[in-house]
């Protein structure tokens, strides 16, 4: 359920320097649309799933990334219920939503500069299927404090009733790696093992205020007792995929927020340069402070600050963990930022794999360089911030070694011996 709190904030994104609705985008869906128009790719319609299998293949989205949400919290809410959950599939840059007998596939894709871009694809068979880009309606729920105030993504936990309607008066929880385990996945199906830890998944909340029986939905290896799993591409809603999804959505938002804030700070500073007859390209102290703050937020998100500590091991049920780890860029010792821990935390080396994403590389130099400098400083054990006490010296060294081998910008920074931007 990629949704926000429905407080529209579109106006600032429509203006320079962002121009969210008018700027040309190069997200994976836009690129696929160009290939389809050129005749290089043709989507095939399936009698049961419509364009879903073909679209996932074209976008290189694995089917075992499937997670299932049964609360009525998205565009086609009339198609969603506990007996007919909505399926969500994802890779590093794309999210695809599917409803049984749905009118459209719902797609969100990450543009390197503009953040989350939203599309639909009609499920009616057509000789020339085409993507329709949202013109701002999605931002009513996808641009607010839950998405770090940019067009983005959010995973939420609610208290669903028997029909799947969320009891919003009972509260909701944004779900990411910082979330208490007991507050995660209300309104979602969850398959896999998590020991003595308990979550809100696989559960209907009958009373108001709801009485929570987390035991009933715990450690569910088989989801067939809840709904007909044969009507989906996979029989699972893998707990590891859910955990990765929670991290990835907010990491994307942090990167996009840093991009937006930096571009705005520079734009406003340059406007003032003309008014005050300052040198072209001068960045004011205020602009520099804004960029510094944006960089700090990305660094904390990258290094998994305030991550919830698992008290029991977690094991998935659908092969997602193996698929996810196999895609990792590995260093000379075979280590990757995608290596999972699942004993006490999500990742063995807690630095987000999205540092390799196109959106990170597309950050303006002014903020990206600050992020790289701070990462190197922290991983080399310099500075006295308590925010990173969760990283042992051995873990910091391992992360830095992985980054030096797999991220040329980090390698160049370390080789140059830089410790400051000035």
Secondary structure, DSSP 4 states (H G I P E B T S, - for coil): -B--------HHHHSTTT-TTTS----HHHHHHHHHHTTS--PPPBTTTBTHHHHHHHHT--GGG-EEE-SS-STTGGG-BTTBPEEEEE-SSEEEEE-TT-SEEEEEEEETTTEEEEEEEE-S--TT--EEE--STTHHHHSSGGGTTSS---BEE--B-TTS-B-GGG--EE-STTS-GGGS-TTEE-BSB-TT---STT----SSSPPP-TTTTTT-S--TTTS-GGGSSSS--BHHHHHHHHHHHHHHHHHHHHHHHHHHHHHHHHHHHHHHTPPTT---HHHHHHHHHHHHHHHHHHTTTTPPPPSS--B-SSSHHHHHHHT----TTS--TT-B--SSSSBSS-S-GGGGSHHHHTS-HHHHHHHHHHHHHHHTT-S--GGGTTS-HHHHHHHHHHHHHH-HHHHHHHHHT-----
